[in-house]
Amino acid sequence: MNLRLAILVVLAAATLQLGSVGLLPTPRASALTNCSVNDLSIDAEEARFLTLINNYRPAGAPDLVMSVELNRSATWMAVDLTHSAFSHTDSLGRDPWTRMAQCDVPVGSEAENLAAWYVTADDVFAGWRGSPGHDRNMLDPSYNYIGIARVCCGSQGEWYWATDFDSVGTPMAAGLGAPSSVSVTQPTSNSLNIWFNDNATTEYAIDIERSTGGATGQWAVIKSTGQLQGAQAGWYWPDSGLNTSTQYCYRLRARDATTFSGYSNVACGTTTGNPLGAPSSVSVAQPTSNSVNVWFNDNATAEYAVDIERSTGTAGPWAVIKSTGQLQGAQAGWYWPDSGLTGGTQYCYRLRARDATTFSAYSNVACGTTTGSALGAPSNVSVAQPTSSGLNVWFTDNATTETGIEIERSVGQNGNWALATTTNALPGAQAGWYWPDSGRNPGTQYCYRLRSKNGNTFSAYSNIACGTTSP
């Protein structure tokens, strides 16, 4: 890595430059961490500087292109200078190449110029051109990309400039300024308004991305706005159909047919609660051979009832087995005893509150198993000890009332199943049973599945296990 640094403070110009600070509209600095910036848009003076430096570079040197990553790094540094010492080492103690790396700047040949008190592009360009170190960075033909930032204001109203250079980067398209000043307001129980400034003039659309996992969560495009008129502040989009009491985060970027701007800042907001809050903390306890207790917290204050749904598996089908009627307030510690169940069987429950026409979201799903094994399905089926004409089928018996265990066989995993044998009733529910399957063909795969039976009643099937006879 080749890195060159240059720094320029123009104290003599302080009195002259202070007089024009208030005339040039640039957002004030805001608190930053790592490499998060609130505004990556390019103002007129920054665009002017790009023109000046490209006109100045020697023949054979490529025109510098604005880079998404370098612009983020330079903007972070310029903002940081407004509240820290004037140095290439930032307030987090990072040298420039560490900061650039944390801003996703590709590793290449890098350089940085800093300046204080200059307001206009022409003034800072003249200052850097008159300084050998800065001038060398601006002229170096090995650099292809640049990030340009100027920020106001320091403690005395001073402006700060930062330019970062690199040989590699991601182009930032002209006219595709990143959206900025994103904020989230006007929360309801199911909606939020996303406000932003449009800084692009050639966009086809602005993509609005959303995450429910904070700034580092999984992002997905939820809206493409279409082209917006001019580059203006004060746009908003209402995001509806959201969950109650949930934080949503947003980031935006402009795009044309092939190119994207940098991302905006990330802004988050939380929807309000709902009088029909979903039941929560559902659990199943106190199992007997024919009952379980279903415990839950009631989070609704306007419900007509709480519907309790039951399934014999987590995937359903679900059926309402009890409507509680209205519960007093929104309190924890409710339970309902579900009786008349079958022994040794898993039951799953989910709950939701309702009024006359509306339902809350569902609660979590909670499952419990009644005591007693009844016709528990065989388990831990495996196939071992292959010979050229047979295999041993091992399994665990989990039933206590079976009249036999059916062992079904297929040739290959996709073959047709056929009953190979039915055992007698096995004593107790024990592991370590096996059945030797003989008279098989050599070098052939056979698969097995088992189920317990009692008369015309059957357990669920076991797992499927396969083995191959030896050649």
C-alpha positions as CSV (number, residue, x, y, z in Angstrom):
1,M,0.0,0.0,0.0
2,N,1.3,3.4,-0.9
3,L,-0.2,6.3,1.1
4,R,0.7,10.0,1.0
5,L,-0.7,12.6,3.4
6,A,-0.7,16.4,3.2
7,I,-2.3,18.9,5.5
8,L,-2.8,22.7,5.1
9,V,-4.0,25.2,7.6
10,V,-4.5,28.8,6.4
11,L,-4.6,30.8,9.5
12,A,-3.8,34.0,7.8
13,A,-7.0,33.8,5.8
14,A,-9.2,33.3,8.8
15,T,-10.5,36.9,9.0
16,L,-11.2,37.1,5.3
17,Q,-13.0,33.7,5.0
18,L,-15.2,34.0,8.1
19,G,-17.2,36.8,6.5
20,S,-18.7,34.5,3.9
21,V,-19.4,31.4,6.0
22,G,-23.1,32.0,6.5
23,L,-23.7,32.6,2.7
24,L,-23.0,29.1,1.5
25,P,-25.6,26.4,2.5
26,T,-23.9,23.2,3.7
27,P,-25.3,21.0,6.4
28,R,-23.7,21.3,9.8
29,A,-21.6,18.4,11.1
30,S,-23.3,15.8,13.2
31,A,-22.0,13.1,15.5
32,L,-20.5,10.2,13.6
33,T,-19.1,6.7,14.5
34,N,-16.8,4.5,12.4
35,C,-17.9,5.5,8.9
36,S,-21.5,6.6,9.1
37,V,-22.3,9.9,7.5
38,N,-25.5,11.9,7.3
39,D,-25.0,13.5,3.9
40,L,-23.0,12.1,0.9
41,S,-24.5,14.6,-1.6
42,I,-22.1,16.8,-3.7
43,D,-22.6,20.5,-3.4
44,A,-21.7,23.1,-6.1
45,E,-18.3,23.9,-4.6
46,E,-17.3,20.2,-4.3
47,A,-18.4,19.7,-7.9
48,R,-16.4,22.8,-8.9
49,F,-13.3,21.4,-7.2
50,L,-13.6,18.2,-9.3
51,T,-13.6,20.3,-12.5
52,L,-10.6,22.3,-11.3
53,I,-8.4,19.4,-10.4
54,N,-9.2,17.5,-13.6
55,N,-8.4,20.5,-15.8
56,Y,-5.1,20.8,-13.9
57,R,-3.9,17.3,-14.1
58,P,-1.2,16.7,-16.7
59,A,-1.7,15.1,-20.1
60,G,-1.7,11.3,-19.8
61,A,-3.1,11.4,-16.3
62,P,-6.7,10.1,-16.1
63,D,-9.6,12.3,-15.1
64,L,-10.5,11.6,-11.5
65,V,-13.9,10.0,-10.9
66,M,-15.9,10.5,-7.7
67,S,-15.8,7.3,-5.7
68,V,-18.6,6.2,-3.4
69,E,-16.2,4.8,-0.8
70,L,-13.7,7.7,-1.0
71,N,-16.5,10.2,-0.7
72,R,-17.7,8.5,2.4
73,S,-14.2,8.4,3.9
74,A,-13.5,12.1,3.0
75,T,-16.9,13.3,4.4
76,W,-16.4,11.4,7.6
77,M,-13.0,13.0,8.1
78,A,-14.2,16.5,7.2
79,V,-17.0,16.2,9.8
80,D,-14.6,14.8,12.4
81,L,-12.3,17.8,12.0
82,T,-15.0,20.1,13.1
83,H,-14.8,18.7,16.7
84,S,-11.3,17.3,16.9
85,A,-7.6,18.1,16.5
86,F,-6.5,19.1,13.0
87,S,-4.6,16.0,12.0
88,H,-4.7,13.0,9.7
89,T,-5.3,10.9,12.8
90,D,-9.0,11.1,13.5
91,S,-10.8,11.3,16.9
92,L,-11.1,7.5,17.0
93,G,-7.3,7.2,16.8
94,R,-7.3,5.9,13.3
95,D,-4.7,6.7,10.7
96,P,-6.1,7.4,7.2
97,W,-5.6,3.9,5.7
98,T,-7.4,2.3,8.7
99,R,-10.3,4.8,8.3
100,M,-10.4,4.2,4.5
101,A,-10.5,0.4,5.1
102,Q,-13.4,0.8,7.5
103,C,-15.2,2.9,4.9
104,D,-14.8,0.0,2.4
105,V,-12.2,1.8,0.3
106,P,-10.6,-0.8,-1.9
107,V,-6.9,-1.3,-1.2
108,G,-4.8,0.5,-3.7
109,S,-2.4,3.5,-3.9
110,E,-4.0,6.1,-1.6
111,A,-3.4,9.7,-0.5
112,E,-5.2,12.4,1.4
113,N,-5.2,16.2,1.5
114,L,-6.7,18.2,4.3
115,A,-7.3,22.0,4.7
116,A,-8.9,24.4,7.1
117,W,-10.6,27.8,6.7
118,Y,-11.0,27.7,2.9
119,V,-14.6,28.2,1.9
120,T,-14.6,28.0,-1.9
121,A,-13.2,25.4,-4.3
122,D,-11.0,28.0,-6.1
123,D,-9.4,29.1,-2.8
124,V,-8.6,25.6,-1.5
125,F,-7.4,24.5,-5.0
126,A,-5.0,27.4,-5.1
127,G,-3.8,26.7,-1.6
128,W,-3.1,23.0,-2.3
129,R,-1.5,23.8,-5.7
130,G,1.0,26.1,-3.9
131,S,2.0,23.3,-1.4
132,P,4.3,20.7,-2.9
133,G,2.9,17.7,-1.0
134,H,-0.7,18.6,-1.8
135,D,0.2,19.4,-5.4
136,R,1.9,16.1,-5.9
137,N,-1.2,14.2,-4.7
138,M,-3.4,16.2,-7.1
139,L,-1.2,15.6,-10.1
140,D,-0.3,11.9,-9.5
141,P,-1.3,9.9,-12.6
142,S,-1.6,6.7,-10.6
143,Y,-4.8,7.9,-9.0
144,N,-8.1,7.3,-10.8
145,Y,-10.7,8.1,-8.0
146,I,-11.3,10.9,-5.6
147,G,-13.6,11.7,-2.7
148,I,-14.3,15.4,-2.0
149,A,-15.9,16.9,1.1
150,R,-16.2,20.3,2.6
151,V,-18.0,20.8,5.9
152,C,-18.8,23.7,8.2
153,C,-18.3,24.5,11.0
154,G,-15.6,24.2,13.6
155,S,-15.6,26.1,16.9
156,Q,-14.7,29.4,15.2
157,G,-16.9,29.0,12.2
158,E,-14.2,27.6,10.1
159,W,-14.7,25.3,7.1
160,Y,-12.8,22.0,6.5
161,W,-11.9,20.3,3.3
162,A,-10.8,16.7,2.8
163,T,-9.9,14.9,-0.4
164,D,-9.1,11.2,-0.5
165,F,-7.4,9.6,-3.6
166,D,-7.1,6.0,-4.7
167,S,-6.1,4.0,-7.7
168,V,-9.3,1.9,-7.5
169,G,-12.9,2.5,-6.5
170,T,-16.6,2.4,-7.3
171,P,-17.8,5.3,-9.5
172,M,-20.4,7.7,-8.2
173,A,-22.4,8.7,-11.2
174,A,-22.7,12.4,-11.9
175,G,-26.3,13.6,-11.2
176,L,-26.9,10.7,-8.9
177,G,-26.3,12.4,-5.5
178,A,-27.3,10.1,-2.6
179,P,-30.5,10.9,-0.8
180,S,-29.8,12.6,2.6
181,S,-31.4,13.7,5.8
182,V,-33.5,10.5,6.0
183,S,-35.8,10.5,9.1
184,V,-38.7,8.4,10.3
185,T,-41.8,10.1,11.8
186,Q,-45.5,10.0,12.4
187,P,-45.6,6.4,13.8
188,T,-48.9,4.6,14.1
189,S,-49.6,1.0,15.1
190,N,-49.0,-0.1,11.5
191,S,-47.2,2.6,9.6
192,L,-44.3,5.1,9.5
193,N,-43.5,8.0,7.3
194,I,-40.0,8.1,5.7
195,W,-38.8,11.6,5.0
196,F,-35.7,12.4,2.8
197,N,-34.0,15.0,0.6
198,D,-33.6,14.1,-3.1
199,N,-30.1,15.1,-4.3
200,A,-30.2,13.5,-7.7
201,T,-31.2,15.1,-11.0
202,T,-30.8,12.2,-13.4
203,E,-32.3,9.3,-11.4
204,Y,-34.8,6.8,-12.8
205,A,-35.9,6.0,-9.3
206,I,-35.0,6.0,-5.6
207,D,-34.9,2.6,-4.0
208,I,-36.1,2.6,-0.4
209,E,-34.7,-0.4,1.6
210,R,-35.9,-1.6,5.0
211,S,-34.5,-3.8,7.7
212,T,-36.0,-5.1,11.0
213,G,-32.6,-6.0,12.4
214,G,-31.2,-2.5,12.9
215,A,-28.5,-0.9,10.8
216,T,-26.7,-4.2,10.4
217,G,-29.8,-6.3,9.6
218,Q,-30.9,-7.8,6.3
219,W,-31.9,-5.1,3.8
220,A,-34.6,-5.5,1.2
221,V,-36.0,-3.0,-1.4
222,I,-39.6,-2.3,-0.5
223,K,-40.3,0.6,-2.7
224,S,-38.9,2.2,-5.9
225,T,-40.3,5.7,-6.1
226,G,-40.0,6.5,-9.8
227,Q,-38.2,9.6,-11.0
228,L,-38.6,12.6,-8.7
229,Q,-38.8,16.2,-9.9
230,G,-35.5,18.0,-9.7
231,A,-33.3,17.7,-6.6
232,Q,-35.5,18.8,-3.7
233,A,-35.9,18.4,0.0
234,G,-39.1,17.4,1.8
235,W,-40.1,14.2,0.1
236,Y,-41.7,11.4,2.1
237,W,-43.2,8.0,1.6
238,P,-45.7,6.3,4.0
239,D,-44.8,2.7,4.8
240,S,-47.9,0.8,5.9
241,G,-49.0,-2.7,6.8
242,L,-46.3,-2.9,9.5
243,N,-46.3,-4.9,12.8
244,T,-47.0,-3.1,16.0
245,S,-44.3,-2.1,18.5
246,T,-41.6,-3.0,16.0
247,Q,-38.5,-1.1,15.0
248,Y,-37.9,-0.6,11.3
249,C,-34.8,0.9,9.7
250,Y,-34.5,2.5,6.3
251,R,-31.8,3.5,3.9
252,L,-32.1,5.0,0.3
253,R,-30.1,5.3,-2.8
254,A,-30.8,6.8,-6.2
255,R,-30.3,4.8,-9.5
256,D,-30.4,5.2,-13.2
257,A,-30.5,2.3,-15.7
258,T,-27.1,0.9,-14.7
259,T,-25.6,2.9,-11.8
260,F,-26.4,3.5,-8.1
261,S,-25.6,6.4,-5.9
262,G,-24.1,5.9,-2.5
263,Y,-26.5,5.0,0.3
264,S,-28.1,7.7,2.5
265,N,-27.8,7.7,6.2
266,V,-29.8,5.0,8.1
267,A,-32.9,6.1,10.0
268,C,-35.0,4.0,12.3
269,G,-38.5,4.3,13.9
270,T,-40.8,2.1,15.9
271,T,-44.5,1.6,15.4
272,T,-46.8,2.2,18.3
273,G,-48.5,-0.6,20.3
274,N,-51.9,-2.0,19.6
275,P,-54.9,-2.5,21.9
276,L,-55.1,-5.9,20.4
277,G,-51.6,-6.9,21.3
278,A,-50.8,-10.5,20.6
279,P,-50.6,-13.0,23.5
280,S,-47.0,-13.8,24.4
281,S,-44.8,-16.2,26.4
282,V,-47.0,-19.1,25.6
283,S,-45.8,-22.4,27.2
284,V,-47.1,-25.8,27.9
285,A,-46.6,-27.4,31.4
286,Q,-48.0,-29.9,33.9
287,P,-48.5,-32.8,31.5
288,T,-50.5,-35.8,32.5
289,S,-51.5,-38.8,30.4
290,N,-54.6,-36.9,29.1
291,S,-54.0,-33.2,29.7
292,V,-51.6,-30.2,29.6
293,N,-51.8,-26.7,30.9
294,V,-51.4,-23.9,28.4
295,W,-49.9,-20.7,30.0
296,F,-49.7,-17.3,28.4
297,N,-49.5,-13.5,28.9
298,D,-52.5,-11.4,27.8
299,N,-51.3,-8.2,26.1
300,A,-54.6,-6.9,24.8
301,T,-56.9,-4.4,26.5
302,A,-59.8,-4.3,24.1
303,E,-60.2,-8.0,23.2
304,Y,-63.6,-9.8,23.1
305,A,-61.8,-13.1,23.5
306,V,-58.5,-14.9,23.1
307,D,-58.7,-17.8,20.7
308,I,-56.5,-20.9,21.6
309,E,-55.7,-23.0,18.6
310,R,-54.2,-26.5,18.7
311,S,-52.3,-28.8,16.4
312,T,-50.7,-32.2,16.7
313,G,-47.6,-30.8,14.9
314,T,-45.9,-27.4,14.6
315,A,-46.9,-27.2,10.9
316,G,-50.6,-27.7,11.6
317,P,-53.4,-28.0,10.6
318,W,-54.6,-25.7,13.4
319,A,-58.1,-25.6,14.9
320,V,-59.7,-23.3,17.5
321,I,-60.4,-25.4,20.6
322,K,-61.2,-22.6,23.1
323,S,-62.3,-19.0,23.1
324,T,-61.6,-17.6,26.5
325,G,-64.0,-14.7,26.6
326,Q,-62.7,-11.2,27.6
327,L,-59.8,-11.2,30.0
328,Q,-59.4,-8.5,32.6
329,G,-56.7,-6.0,31.6
330,A,-53.5,-7.0,30.0
331,Q,-51.9,-9.3,32.5
332,A,-49.4,-12.2,32.7
333,G,-49.9,-15.6,34.3
334,W,-53.1,-16.9,32.6
335,Y,-53.5,-20.6,31.9
336,W,-56.0,-23.0,30.4
337,P,-56.2,-26.7,31.1
338,D,-56.6,-28.8,27.9
339,S,-58.0,-32.2,28.8
340,G,-59.2,-35.3,27.1
341,L,-56.0,-35.8,25.2
342,T,-54.2,-38.9,24.1
343,G,-51.2,-40.2,26.1
344,G,-47.7,-40.0,24.6
345,T,-48.8,-37.4,22.1
346,Q,-47.3,-34.0,21.2
347,Y,-49.7,-31.1,21.1
348,C,-48.8,-27.5,19.9
349,Y,-50.7,-24.3,20.7
350,R,-50.8,-20.7,19.3
351,L,-53.1,-17.9,20.5
352,R,-54.4,-14.6,19.2
353,A,-56.7,-11.9,20.6
354,R,-59.7,-10.7,18.7
355,D,-62.5,-8.1,18.9
356,A,-65.7,-8.2,16.8
357,T,-63.9,-7.9,13.4
358,T,-60.1,-7.8,14.0
359,F,-57.5,-10.2,15.1
360,S,-54.1,-9.6,16.7
361,A,-51.0,-11.3,15.4
362,Y,-50.4,-14.8,16.5
363,S,-48.4,-15.6,19.6
364,N,-45.4,-17.8,19.6
365,V,-46.0,-21.6,19.1
366,A,-45.5,-23.8,22.2
367,C,-45.6,-27.6,22.3
368,G,-45.9,-30.2,25.0
369,T,-46.3,-34.0,25.2
370,T,-48.7,-35.9,27.4
371,T,-47.2,-38.6,29.5
372,G,-47.3,-42.3,28.6
373,S,-46.0,-43.7,25.4
374,A,-49.1,-45.3,24.0
375,L,-48.3,-46.0,20.3
376,G,-45.1,-44.1,20.1
377,A,-43.4,-44.3,16.7
378,P,-40.2,-46.4,16.5
379,S,-37.1,-44.3,16.3
380,N,-33.3,-44.4,15.7
381,V,-33.8,-46.8,12.7
382,S,-30.5,-47.8,11.2
383,V,-29.2,-50.5,8.8
384,A,-26.0,-52.4,9.6
385,Q,-24.0,-55.7,9.2
386,P,-24.6,-56.1,5.4
387,T,-23.9,-59.4,3.7
388,S,-24.4,-60.3,0.1
389,S,-27.9,-61.5,0.9
390,G,-29.1,-59.6,4.0
391,L,-29.1,-56.6,6.3
392,N,-29.9,-56.1,10.0
393,V,-32.5,-53.4,10.7
394,W,-32.0,-51.8,14.2
395,F,-34.5,-49.7,16.0
396,T,-35.8,-48.3,19.3
397,D,-39.4,-49.3,20.4
398,N,-41.3,-46.4,21.9
399,A,-44.7,-48.1,22.2
400,T,-46.2,-49.9,25.2
401,T,-49.6,-51.0,23.8
402,E,-48.6,-52.2,20.4
403,T,-49.7,-55.6,19.1
404,G,-46.8,-55.5,16.6
405,I,-44.4,-53.4,14.7
406,E,-44.7,-53.2,10.9
407,I,-41.4,-53.1,9.0
408,E,-41.7,-51.8,5.5
409,R,-39.1,-52.1,2.8
410,S,-38.4,-50.4,-0.6
411,V,-35.7,-51.0,-3.2
412,G,-33.8,-47.7,-3.3
413,Q,-34.9,-44.4,-1.7
414,N,-37.5,-43.7,-4.4
415,G,-39.0,-47.2,-4.6
416,N,-42.4,-48.5,-3.6
417,W,-43.0,-49.4,0.0
418,A,-44.2,-52.9,0.9
419,L,-44.7,-54.7,4.2
420,A,-41.7,-56.9,4.8
421,T,-42.7,-58.3,8.2
422,T,-44.8,-57.6,11.3
423,T,-43.2,-58.4,14.7
424,N,-45.0,-59.6,17.7
425,A,-45.7,-57.2,20.6
426,L,-42.4,-56.2,22.1
427,P,-42.1,-56.0,25.9
428,G,-41.9,-52.5,27.2
429,A,-40.6,-49.5,25.3
430,Q,-36.9,-50.3,24.8
431,A,-33.9,-49.6,22.5
432,G,-31.7,-52.2,20.9
433,W,-34.1,-54.2,18.8
434,Y,-33.1,-55.5,15.4
435,W,-34.6,-57.7,12.6
436,P,-32.4,-59.6,10.1
437,D,-33.7,-59.2,6.6
438,S,-32.4,-62.1,4.5
439,G,-32.9,-63.3,0.9
440,R,-31.9,-60.0,-0.6
441,N,-30.0,-59.4,-3.8
442,P,-26.3,-58.6,-3.7
443,G,-25.0,-55.0,-4.3
444,T,-28.5,-53.5,-3.9
445,Q,-29.7,-50.6,-1.7
446,Y,-32.7,-51.3,0.5
447,C,-34.6,-48.7,2.6
448,Y,-36.8,-49.3,5.7
449,R,-39.4,-47.5,7.7
450,L,-41.3,-48.8,10.7
451,R,-44.6,-48.1,12.6
452,S,-46.3,-49.5,15.7
453,K,-49.8,-50.9,15.4
454,N,-52.6,-51.9,17.7
455,G,-55.5,-53.4,15.8
456,N,-56.4,-50.9,13.1
457,T,-54.6,-48.0,14.9
458,F,-51.1,-47.1,13.8
459,S,-48.3,-44.8,15.1
460,A,-46.5,-42.3,12.9
461,Y,-43.7,-43.7,10.8
462,S,-40.2,-43.8,12.0
463,N,-37.2,-42.2,10.2
464,I,-36.1,-43.9,7.0
465,A,-32.8,-45.7,7.0
466,C,-31.1,-47.3,4.0
467,G,-28.2,-49.8,3.5
468,T,-26.6,-51.7,0.6
469,T,-25.9,-55.4,0.5
470,S,-22.3,-56.4,-0.3
471,P,-21.5,-57.5,-3.8
